[in-house]
Amino acid sequence: MTLLPYDPATRSAAASAFLARAGTAHRLLIDGEWALPHGGRYIDSTDPATGQLLAPIARGDARDVDDAVASARRALDSAAWARMTPAVRGALLWRVADLMEQHIDVLAELETLDQGKAYRTARFGELPGAIAQFRYYAGYTTKLLGTTIPTSIAHQPEGKQIFAYTVKEPVGVVAAIVPWNSPLLMASMKLAPALAAGCTVVLKPSENTSLTALYLGELLIEAGFPAGVVNIVTGYGNEVGQALAEHPGVDKIGFTGSTAVGKALLVAAQGNLKRLTLELGGKSPAIVMPDADFSLTVPGIARGIFSNGGQVCVASSRVYVHSSVYGRFVEELSQEAGALALGHGMNPATDLGPLVSRVQSDRVAEYVRGGIADGAEVVAGGVQEQGDGAQNFFRPTVITNVRQDMRLMQEEIFGPVVTVTPFDDVDEVIGWANDSVYGLAASIWTEGLSNAHRLAARVKAGTVWINCHSYFSPELPKGGHKQSGWGYENGAQGIENYLESKTVCAVI
């Protein structure tokens, strides 16, 4: 099968101009200025579809982290930010959303060039979602309410009374560490609520996908945020991320990424007992009942696992199908997988772009080879594309004849690979669905209302979708059970991550 091409000569003038800036002036955003990294080192940001250089980005280190945290601490207590009224803070967030909307085409193009995803996924899925985060939390700035408390304290000075209340305050300086799979959306999911709460932020994007974070930095400056409220330090996790996690000037870490790194952050953060919100790995099951509407189920599960090349934490990677419809489901899902067009994300006909890197593509291939060695059967895809100009592509893959103890079934692959298993008994399939260290998400496919809600109650996951998968919106809390994380993002819970509650008790 031919991979759909892309001609770099068609790159937009706006994207080309930004890449030129990123390669010269745009280094690290610290205290409202673009600063050179202390170490004078850089990382090549490349197009994962072609391997071609896009722009060098700064490789920050602990000294740059020190500067960024110091800037964020100054800004936290500055009159320009600390005394800003909630309504003005909300207007700033709304202004960012407006600017992102004005620049949405170039942001989507940069996201595609840098990460590899299909342009229409970025432009019509993730970018509107990122913008919605800022608009949603802009409305929260004026609604961070405390309470008055009628107390039962017996001792009161004669002629006096007790007045008690709570207030909400920003938790402080936040280190926002975001992954490479949906870079701008994940950054927005942390920046918007943290800023709405009145925190200041040091944003650390992935070294693989930093370009849209840097572009957003330009928009934040244009929107009018005071210097130091948002700082951006690019670089490697073991250098910048580690320094942020250990830094005594950081009060809170918001992290999305692997469970292994999440556990390492727990250790690194213990020095000053940083608060942590962790959205970690997943191995999300999808349960297909015999009465499922296949016109929803097959494309819905295909989207859940193949969108963004399966590089999605909630990907529907384990599918359990009632044996009465199992054969039909495998056939139709395999047809769906085979019909998807692979190519450069900027080609309008592309359904799936490359994986983010050769390392990730090789990792996915190793999982598939291991599954085959363990007796699994590949019924669609399973092919890694390399050479002849192709970089990091992996064809959508459907695998059957699997067992619960296989690595394919227990570990997060983070690629376009789905296993399909037949079941006969509801108790059996619930046991299989819950047989995982993860508990991030799940989906249930049935036309039976009672079945849907009974099964949803028994699945151990932070989100359960019924007749859909990977449906997100800023008002829907998102988080994991078990080793899929701590805390929830989005909704009211999302902003609570960045707030402290203070009790005031006064004799008046």
VEXDREN-2710 file (C-alpha; in Angstrom, 1 decimal):
% VEXDREN-2710
k/r/px/py/pz
1/MET/0.0/0.0/0.0
2/THR/1.2/3.5/-0.9
3/LEU/1.8/6.1/1.8
4/LEU/0.2/9.4/1.0
5/PRO/2.9/12.0/0.4
6/TYR/3.4/15.7/1.3
7/ASP/5.3/18.5/-0.4
8/PRO/7.0/20.8/2.1
9/ALA/6.7/23.5/-0.5
10/THR/3.0/23.7/0.3
11/ARG/3.8/24.7/3.9
12/SER/1.9/27.8/4.9
13/ALA/3.8/31.1/5.2
14/ALA/2.7/31.4/8.8
15/ALA/4.1/28.0/9.8
16/SER/7.3/28.7/7.8
17/ALA/7.8/32.1/9.6
18/PHE/7.3/30.5/13.0
19/LEU/9.7/27.7/12.3
20/ALA/12.3/30.3/11.3
21/ARG/11.7/32.1/14.6
22/ALA/11.8/28.9/16.6
23/GLY/15.2/28.2/15.1
24/THR/16.6/31.6/16.0
25/ALA/14.8/33.7/18.6
26/HIS/12.4/31.4/20.4
27/ARG/14.3/29.5/23.0
28/LEU/12.8/29.4/26.5
29/LEU/10.0/31.7/27.8
30/ILE/11.2/33.0/31.1
31/ASP/9.9/36.1/32.8
32/GLY/8.1/37.3/29.7
33/GLU/11.2/37.1/27.5
34/TRP/12.6/34.5/25.1
35/ALA/15.9/33.5/26.7
36/LEU/18.8/31.4/25.5
37/PRO/19.4/28.1/27.4
38/HIS/22.2/28.3/29.9
39/GLY/23.9/25.2/28.5
40/GLY/23.8/26.5/24.9
41/ARG/22.4/23.1/23.7
42/TYR/19.5/22.3/21.4
43/ILE/17.3/19.5/20.3
44/ASP/16.3/19.0/16.7
45/SER/12.5/18.9/16.3
46/THR/11.8/16.7/13.3
47/ASP/8.9/15.7/11.1
48/PRO/8.1/12.1/12.2
49/ALA/6.8/11.3/8.8
50/THR/9.9/12.2/6.9
51/GLY/12.7/12.7/9.5
52/GLN/13.3/16.2/8.1
53/LEU/14.4/19.0/10.5
54/LEU/11.7/21.5/11.4
55/ALA/13.6/23.6/13.9
56/PRO/16.1/23.4/16.7
57/ILE/14.5/23.9/20.2
58/ALA/16.4/24.8/23.4
59/ARG/17.6/22.0/25.6
60/GLY/17.0/23.5/29.0
61/ASP/18.6/22.3/32.2
62/ALA/18.4/22.8/36.0
63/ARG/19.7/26.3/35.8
64/ASP/17.0/27.3/33.4
65/VAL/14.5/25.6/35.7
66/ASP/15.8/27.7/38.6
67/ASP/15.3/30.9/36.5
68/ALA/11.8/29.9/35.5
69/VAL/10.7/28.9/39.0
70/ALA/12.1/32.1/40.4
71/SER/10.2/34.1/37.8
72/ALA/7.0/32.2/38.6
73/ARG/7.4/32.8/42.3
74/ARG/7.9/36.5/41.8
75/ALA/4.8/36.7/39.5
76/LEU/2.7/34.7/42.0
77/ASP/3.0/37.5/44.6
78/SER/3.2/40.4/42.2
79/ALA/0.5/43.1/42.3
80/ALA/0.0/42.6/38.6
81/TRP/-1.2/39.0/39.1
82/ALA/-2.1/38.5/42.8
83/ARG/-4.3/41.6/42.8
84/MET/-5.8/41.1/39.4
85/THR/-9.6/40.8/39.8
86/PRO/-11.2/37.5/39.0
87/ALA/-13.1/39.0/36.1
88/VAL/-10.0/40.4/34.5
89/ARG/-8.2/37.1/34.9
90/GLY/-11.2/35.4/33.2
91/ALA/-11.0/37.9/30.4
92/LEU/-7.3/37.1/29.8
93/LEU/-8.2/33.4/29.5
94/TRP/-10.9/34.2/27.1
95/ARG/-8.5/36.4/25.1
96/VAL/-6.1/33.4/24.8
97/ALA/-9.0/31.4/23.4
98/ASP/-9.8/34.1/20.9
99/LEU/-6.2/34.3/19.8
100/MET/-5.9/30.5/19.5
101/GLU/-9.0/30.5/17.3
102/GLN/-7.5/33.2/15.1
103/HIS/-4.4/31.1/14.7
104/ILE/-6.0/27.7/14.7
105/ASP/-4.9/26.8/11.1
106/VAL/-1.2/27.3/11.8
107/LEU/-1.4/25.7/15.2
108/ALA/-3.0/22.6/13.7
109/GLU/-0.3/22.6/10.9
110/LEU/2.5/22.8/13.4
111/GLU/0.9/20.1/15.6
112/THR/0.7/17.8/12.5
113/LEU/4.3/18.6/11.4
114/ASP/5.7/18.1/14.9
115/GLN/3.7/15.1/16.1
116/GLY/2.5/13.4/12.9
117/LYS/-1.2/13.2/13.5
118/ALA/-3.6/13.8/10.6
119/TYR/-4.3/17.5/10.1
120/ARG/-8.0/17.1/10.3
121/THR/-7.6/15.4/13.7
122/ALA/-5.6/18.4/15.0
123/ARG/-7.7/21.1/13.3
124/PHE/-11.2/19.8/13.9
125/GLY/-10.7/17.7/17.0
126/GLU/-7.9/18.6/19.3
127/LEU/-7.4/22.3/18.6
128/PRO/-11.1/23.1/19.3
129/GLY/-10.8/21.1/22.5
130/ALA/-7.8/23.1/23.6
131/ILE/-9.6/26.3/22.9
132/ALA/-12.6/25.1/24.8
133/GLN/-10.5/24.6/27.9
134/PHE/-9.6/28.2/28.1
135/ARG/-13.2/29.4/27.5
136/TYR/-14.6/26.9/30.1
137/TYR/-12.2/27.9/32.9
138/ALA/-12.5/31.6/32.0
139/GLY/-16.0/31.3/33.4
140/TYR/-14.7/29.8/36.7
141/THR/-12.5/32.7/37.8
142/THR/-15.5/34.6/39.3
143/LYS/-17.0/31.4/40.9
144/LEU/-14.3/30.2/43.3
145/LEU/-16.4/30.4/46.3
146/GLY/-15.7/29.8/50.0
147/THR/-18.4/29.1/52.6
148/THR/-19.5/30.5/56.0
149/ILE/-19.6/27.9/58.8
150/PRO/-21.9/28.0/61.8
151/THR/-19.7/26.6/64.6
152/SER/-20.6/24.9/67.8
153/ILE/-17.6/26.0/69.8
154/ALA/-18.7/26.3/73.4
155/HIS/-16.2/28.8/74.6
156/GLN/-16.9/32.4/73.5
157/PRO/-15.8/35.6/75.3
158/GLU/-18.8/37.4/76.8
159/GLY/-20.4/39.8/74.4
160/LYS/-18.5/38.3/71.4
161/GLN/-19.4/35.8/68.7
162/ILE/-17.5/33.5/66.4
163/PHE/-17.5/34.1/62.7
164/ALA/-15.9/31.3/60.6
165/TYR/-15.5/30.9/56.9
166/THR/-13.3/29.3/54.2
167/VAL/-11.6/30.9/51.2
168/LYS/-10.0/29.4/48.1
169/GLU/-6.5/30.4/47.3
170/PRO/-4.1/29.3/44.5
171/VAL/-1.9/26.4/45.4
172/GLY/1.2/28.3/44.1
173/VAL/3.7/27.6/41.5
174/VAL/2.7/24.7/39.2
175/ALA/5.0/22.5/37.1
176/ALA/2.9/21.4/34.1
177/ILE/4.5/18.4/32.4
178/VAL/2.8/17.3/29.3
179/PRO/3.2/14.4/26.8
180/TRP/3.8/14.2/23.1
181/ASN/0.6/12.5/21.9
182/SER/-1.8/15.5/22.1
183/PRO/0.6/18.3/23.0
184/LEU/-1.4/21.5/22.9
185/LEU/-4.6/19.9/24.2
186/MET/-2.8/18.5/27.2
187/ALA/-1.0/21.7/27.9
188/SER/-4.3/23.6/27.8
189/MET/-5.9/21.1/30.2
190/LYS/-3.3/22.2/32.8
191/LEU/-2.7/25.8/31.9
192/ALA/-6.3/26.9/31.8
193/PRO/-7.5/25.7/35.3
194/ALA/-4.2/26.6/36.9
195/LEU/-4.3/30.2/35.6
196/ALA/-8.0/30.4/36.4
197/ALA/-7.2/29.5/40.0
198/GLY/-4.5/32.3/40.1
199/CYS/-1.5/30.0/40.0
200/THR/1.7/30.7/38.0
201/VAL/3.1/28.0/35.8
202/VAL/6.3/26.5/34.4
203/LEU/5.3/24.4/31.4
204/LYS/7.5/21.6/30.3
205/PRO/6.4/20.2/26.9
206/SER/7.7/16.9/25.5
207/GLU/11.1/17.2/23.8
208/ASN/9.4/15.4/20.9
209/THR/6.6/18.0/20.4
210/SER/7.4/21.4/21.8
211/LEU/6.5/23.7/18.8
212/THR/2.8/24.4/19.6
213/ALA/3.7/25.1/23.2
214/LEU/6.2/27.8/22.1
215/TYR/3.6/29.2/19.7
216/LEU/1.1/29.3/22.6
217/GLY/3.8/31.2/24.5
218/GLU/3.7/33.9/21.9
219/LEU/-0.1/34.1/22.2
220/LEU/0.0/34.3/26.0
221/ILE/2.4/37.3/25.7
222/GLU/0.1/38.9/23.1
223/ALA/-3.0/38.3/25.3
224/GLY/-1.4/40.4/28.1
225/PHE/-0.4/38.0/30.8
226/PRO/2.0/39.6/33.2
227/ALA/5.7/38.5/32.9
228/GLY/6.5/35.3/34.7
229/VAL/2.9/34.0/35.1
230/VAL/3.6/31.4/32.4
231/ASN/7.2/30.2/31.7
232/ILE/8.1/27.5/29.2
233/VAL/11.2/25.4/29.5
234/THR/11.8/22.8/26.8
235/GLY/14.1/19.9/27.1
236/TYR/14.4/16.3/28.2
237/GLY/12.4/14.8/31.0
238/ASN/15.5/13.5/33.0
239/GLU/16.9/17.1/32.9
240/VAL/14.0/19.6/33.0
241/GLY/11.2/17.4/34.3
242/GLN/13.4/16.0/37.0
243/ALA/14.6/19.4/38.1
244/LEU/11.0/20.7/38.3
245/ALA/9.9/17.7/40.3
246/GLU/12.7/18.1/42.8
247/HIS/12.6/22.0/43.0
248/PRO/11.6/23.3/46.4
249/GLY/10.0/26.4/44.7
250/VAL/7.4/24.3/42.9
251/ASP/4.2/23.6/44.9
252/LYS/2.3/21.4/42.5
253/ILE/2.9/19.0/39.7
254/GLY/0.3/18.3/37.0
255/PHE/1.5/15.4/34.9
256/THR/0.2/13.3/32.0
257/GLY/2.3/10.4/30.9
258/SER/3.4/6.9/31.6
259/THR/2.8/5.1/34.9
260/ALA/6.5/4.5/35.3
261/VAL/7.3/8.2/35.1
262/GLY/4.4/9.0/37.4
263/LYS/5.9/6.7/40.1
264/ALA/9.3/8.4/39.6
265/LEU/7.6/11.8/40.1
266/LEU/6.2/10.6/43.5
267/VAL/9.8/10.0/44.7
268/ALA/11.2/13.2/43.2
269/ALA/8.3/15.3/44.7
270/GLN/8.7/14.1/48.3
271/GLY/11.2/16.8/49.3
272/ASN/8.6/19.5/49.9
273/LEU/5.5/17.2/49.6
274/LYS/4.4/18.7/46.4
275/ARG/0.7/18.1/45.5
276/LEU/0.4/15.9/42.4
277/THR/-2.3/15.3/39.8
278/LEU/-1.3/12.3/37.7
279/GLU/-3.0/11.0/34.6
280/LEU/-1.1/7.9/33.7
281/GLY/-1.3/4.8/31.5
282/GLY/-4.4/2.9/30.4
283/LYS/-5.4/-0.4/28.8
284/SER/-9.0/0.4/28.2
285/PRO/-11.5/-2.4/27.6
286/ALA/-14.5/-2.2/25.2
287/ILE/-17.3/-4.7/25.8
288/VAL/-19.6/-5.5/22.8
289/MET/-22.9/-7.1/23.8
290/PRO/-24.9/-9.2/21.3
291/ASP/-27.5/-6.4/20.8
292/ALA/-24.9/-3.7/20.0
293/ASP/-25.6/-1.4/17.1
294/PHE/-22.7/-2.2/14.7
295/SER/-23.2/1.0/12.8
296/LEU/-22.0/2.8/15.9
297/THR/-19.8/0.1/17.4
298/VAL/-17.4/-0.8/14.7
299/PRO/-16.5/2.8/13.6
300/GLY/-16.6/3.9/17.3
301/ILE/-14.1/1.3/18.5
302/ALA/-12.0/1.8/15.4
303/ARG/-11.8/5.5/16.2
304/GLY/-11.0/4.7/19.8
305/ILE/-8.0/2.6/18.9
306/PHE/-6.7/3.9/15.6
307/SER/-7.2/7.7/15.9
308/ASN/-3.8/9.4/16.4
309/GLY/-2.2/6.1/15.6
310/GLY/-3.4/4.6/18.9
311/GLN/-1.2/7.1/20.8
312/VAL/-4.1/7.9/23.2
313/CYS/-4.1/7.0/26.9
314/VAL/-7.8/5.9/26.8
315/ALA/-7.4/3.9/23.5
316/SER/-9.9/1.0/23.2
317/SER/-7.1/-1.5/23.0
318/ARG/-8.8/-4.6/24.4
319/VAL/-12.1/-5.5/22.9
320/TYR/-14.3/-8.2/24.3
321/VAL/-17.1/-9.3/21.9
322/HIS/-20.0/-11.7/22.6
323/SER/-19.4/-14.9/20.8
324/SER/-22.7/-14.6/18.9
325/VAL/-21.4/-11.6/17.0
326/TYR/-17.6/-12.1/17.4
327/GLY/-16.9/-13.3/13.8
328/ARG/-18.9/-10.5/12.3
329/PHE/-17.2/-7.9/14.5
330/VAL/-13.7/-9.1/13.7
331/GLU/-14.4/-9.1/10.0
332/GLU/-15.9/-5.6/10.0
333/LEU/-13.2/-4.1/12.3
334/SER/-10.5/-5.6/10.1
335/GLN/-12.2/-4.0/7.0
336/GLU/-12.3/-0.7/8.8
337/ALA/-8.6/-1.0/9.7
338/GLY/-7.7/-1.9/6.1
339/ALA/-9.6/1.0/4.7
340/LEU/-7.7/3.7/6.6
341/ALA/-5.2/5.7/4.5
342/LEU/-1.7/6.1/5.9
343/GLY/0.5/9.0/4.9
344/HIS/1.8/12.4/5.9
345/GLY/-0.5/14.1/8.2
346/MET/-0.7/17.2/6.0
347/ASN/-2.0/15.2/3.1
348/PRO/-5.8/15.9/3.1
349/ALA/-6.6/12.2/2.3
350/THR/-4.6/10.9/5.3
351/ASP/-6.5/9.1/8.0
352/LEU/-3.5/8.1/10.1
353/GLY/-0.1/9.7/10.2
354/PRO/3.1/8.2/11.5
355/LEU/3.9/7.4/15.1
356/VAL/5.8/10.1/16.9
357/SER/9.3/8.5/16.6
358/ARG/11.2/5.6/15.4
359/VAL/11.6/4.5/19.0
360/GLN/7.8/4.3/19.4
361/SER/7.3/2.6/16.0
362/ASP/9.9/-0.1/17.0
363/ARG/8.2/-0.5/20.4
364/VAL/4.9/-1.2/18.8
365/ALA/6.5/-3.6/16.3
366/GLU/8.1/-5.5/19.2
367/TYR/4.8/-5.9/21.0
368/VAL/3.2/-7.4/17.8
369/ARG/6.2/-9.8/17.2
370/GLY/6.0/-10.9/20.9
371/GLY/2.3/-11.5/20.6
372/ILE/2.8/-13.7/17.5
373/ALA/5.5/-15.6/19.3
374/ASP/3.0/-16.3/22.1
375/GLY/0.4/-17.6/19.7
376/ALA/-1.6/-14.6/18.8
377/GLU/-2.9/-14.2/15.2
378/VAL/-2.7/-11.0/13.2
379/VAL/-5.8/-10.7/11.0
380/ALA/-5.2/-7.1/9.8
381/GLY/-2.2/-4.9/9.6
382/GLY/0.8/-5.7/11.8
383/VAL/3.2/-4.0/9.4
384/GLN/5.8/-1.4/10.2
385/GLU/6.7/0.9/7.3
386/GLN/10.4/2.1/7.1
387/GLY/12.7/3.2/4.3
388/ASP/12.1/4.8/0.9
389/GLY/11.3/8.1/2.6
390/ALA/8.8/6.5/5.0
391/GLN/9.4/7.1/8.7
392/ASN/7.7/5.6/11.7
393/PHE/4.5/4.4/10.2
394/PHE/2.6/1.4/11.6
395/ARG/-0.5/-0.1/9.9
396/PRO/-3.7/-0.4/11.9
397/THR/-3.6/-3.9/13.5
398/VAL/-6.3/-6.3/14.6
399/ILE/-5.1/-9.3/16.7
400/THR/-7.1/-12.4/17.8
401/ASN/-6.4/-15.6/19.6
402/VAL/-5.0/-13.8/22.6
403/ARG/-4.9/-14.8/26.3
404/GLN/-5.3/-12.6/29.3
405/ASP/-1.7/-13.2/30.5
406/MET/-0.1/-12.0/27.3
407/ARG/1.9/-8.7/27.3
408/LEU/-0.4/-7.6/24.5
409/MET/-3.3/-7.8/26.9
410/GLN/-1.6/-6.4/30.0
411/GLU/0.7/-3.6/28.9
412/GLU/0.0/-0.3/27.3
413/ILE/1.2/-0.5/23.7
414/PHE/0.4/3.1/22.7
415/GLY/0.0/2.2/19.0
416/PRO/-2.7/1.3/16.6
417/VAL/-3.0/-2.3/17.9
418/VAL/-6.2/-3.9/19.1
419/THR/-6.9/-7.3/20.5
420/VAL/-10.3/-8.9/20.1
421/THR/-11.5/-11.7/22.4
422/PRO/-14.9/-13.6/22.4
423/PHE/-16.9/-14.1/25.6
424/ASP/-20.1/-15.8/26.6
425/ASP/-20.8/-14.9/30.2
426/VAL/-21.2/-11.4/31.6
427/ASP/-19.4/-12.2/34.9
428/GLU/-16.5/-13.6/32.9
429/VAL/-16.1/-10.5/30.7
430/ILE/-16.3/-8.2/33.7
431/GLY/-13.5/-10.2/35.3
432/TRP/-11.4/-9.9/32.2
433/ALA/-12.1/-6.2/31.7
434/ASN/-11.0/-5.5/35.3
435/ASP/-8.0/-7.8/35.1
436/SER/-5.5/-4.9/34.7
437/VAL/-3.3/-2.7/36.8
438/TYR/-4.9/0.2/34.9
439/GLY/-8.3/1.7/35.3
440/LEU/-8.4/4.8/33.1
441/ALA/-11.4/4.2/30.8
442/ALA/-13.8/1.7/29.3
443/SER/-16.7/1.5/26.9
444/ILE/-19.8/-0.6/26.7
445/TRP/-21.7/-1.2/23.5
446/THR/-25.4/-2.3/23.8
447/GLU/-28.9/-1.1/23.0
448/GLY/-30.1/-2.4/26.4
449/LEU/-30.4/0.4/28.9
450/SER/-30.3/-1.9/32.0
451/ASN/-27.3/-3.8/30.7
452/ALA/-25.4/-0.6/29.9
453/HIS/-25.7/0.9/33.4
454/ARG/-25.3/-2.4/35.3
455/LEU/-22.1/-3.1/33.4
456/ALA/-20.9/0.5/33.8
457/ALA/-21.2/0.1/37.6
458/ARG/-19.0/-3.0/37.6
459/VAL/-16.2/-1.8/35.4
460/LYS/-13.3/-0.3/37.5
461/ALA/-12.4/2.8/35.5
462/GLY/-12.4/6.5/35.8
463/THR/-14.6/7.0/32.7
464/VAL/-17.1/4.6/31.2
465/TRP/-18.6/5.4/27.8
466/ILE/-21.8/3.8/26.6
467/ASN/-22.1/3.4/22.8
468/CYS/-19.1/5.8/22.3
469/HIS/-15.5/6.0/23.1
470/SER/-13.0/8.8/23.6
471/TYR/-15.7/11.5/24.0
472/PHE/-14.2/14.5/25.8
473/SER/-15.3/17.9/26.8
474/PRO/-14.0/20.4/29.4
475/GLU/-17.0/19.8/31.7
476/LEU/-16.5/16.0/31.9
477/PRO/-14.0/14.9/34.6
478/LYS/-11.2/12.8/33.4
479/GLY/-9.0/10.6/35.5
480/GLY/-8.0/7.1/36.4
481/HIS/-8.4/4.4/39.0
482/LYS/-5.7/2.0/40.2
483/GLN/-2.4/2.7/38.5
484/SER/-3.9/5.0/36.0
485/GLY/-3.4/8.1/38.1
486/TRP/-4.4/10.3/41.0
487/GLY/-7.0/13.0/40.8
488/TYR/-9.2/14.2/37.9
489/GLU/-8.8/16.9/35.3
490/ASN/-11.7/18.9/33.7
491/GLY/-14.9/20.1/35.3
492/ALA/-15.1/21.5/38.8
493/GLN/-12.6/18.9/40.0
494/GLY/-10.1/20.1/37.5
495/ILE/-9.8/23.6/39.0
496/GLU/-9.8/22.2/42.6
497/ASN/-6.4/20.6/41.7
498/TYR/-4.9/24.1/41.7
499/LEU/-6.6/25.5/44.8
500/GLU/-6.0/25.4/48.6
501/SER/-8.8/25.9/51.1
502/LYS/-8.1/28.1/54.1
503/THR/-10.3/28.2/57.2
504/VAL/-10.6/31.5/59.0
505/CYS/-12.1/31.5/62.5
506/ALA/-12.5/34.8/64.2
507/VAL/-13.9/36.2/67.5
508/ILE/-15.7/39.4/66.6
END
